[in-house]
Amino acid sequence: MIPKIDSADFAIIPCPPYPEYKTQPADQSHCELSDCPICKGKMWLSEKKKGMLALAESLKKDIFLGCYDCIKKIAMENSSWFKESKMIKL
């Protein structure tokens, strides 16, 4: 179930899924395997994304952490959330 939110005050942290990336992606900082909180499959969570997660939590933002496939599903079901969003590349 994908939660409904009224505000655009959220952070999306997509991670490479293990089934598609059997080794840590070369373009990511040091990663560890972690469970996707949405589908429970394994995904690569990088040090930089862990830092972004901690920052988002400290700023009390709604956080969508998940593998690429789950984040893509959220984006397709809630495309209005992304119309005026800003992207920060890590």
N, C-alpha and C positions, 0 to 999 in steps of 0.2 A: 504494500500500500504506500503510495507516494503522498506525503503530507501536503496540505494546502497552506500557503502562506499569503498574507496580505501585503507584505512589504518586499521591497527589492533589496533589503539589507541581509544578504546571505552570501556565503562563499561556496563555490563549487570546486572540489578537489578530485579530479579524475586520475585514476591510476591504471597502468598497463595490466591487463589480466594475464595471469600465469599461463593459461592454456594457449594463448597466442604468443607469449614471450617466455620461452622455457629458461632463458637466462636473463639476468638484469639488462634492460635496455641500455645501450651505450651512451645515449644522450641524457640519462638520468644521473643525479648524484647517487652516492651509495644508497642502496635499497635493501629492504628486508621483505620477505613474504609476510603478508598480513591477510586477514579475512575481510572480504568485501562486506560491509555492514548491511548491504541490501540483498545480495544473492547468496552470500556466505561462501562464494568461491574464493580462491587465492588470487591475490593481486600484489604487485610490487609497489610498496610505499617508500618513497625516497626521503632522505634527511631533510631536503628543502621543503617537501610537502608536509612532513611532520612539523616543521617550523611554522608553515602557513596555517596548519591545523591549530597549533597552539595559539597563534596570533588571533585567528578567527574566534576561538573559544574565549580568549581574554577580552575581546571586543563584543562578546555576547551576540555574535552573528548566528543565524541559522546556517547549519553546515550540511552540505551534501557531499559526503565522501563515498566514493565507490569506484568500481572498475569502469573502464571506458564504456562497456556495453550497457551497464546500468545507468550511467550518466547520460548516455545517448538516448535511452528510453525516457528518462526524466525530461530531457530537452525537447524531445518530440511531443510529449504529452503536455508540456507546459511552455510552449514556445514564446508566449507573451512575456515570460520572465526575462528573456534574453534580448529583447528589442533595444533596451537602453542600458545594457550592462557594460562594464569595463572589464577588460581582460588583462591579467598580470601574468606574464610568462615567467615560469620558474626554471 
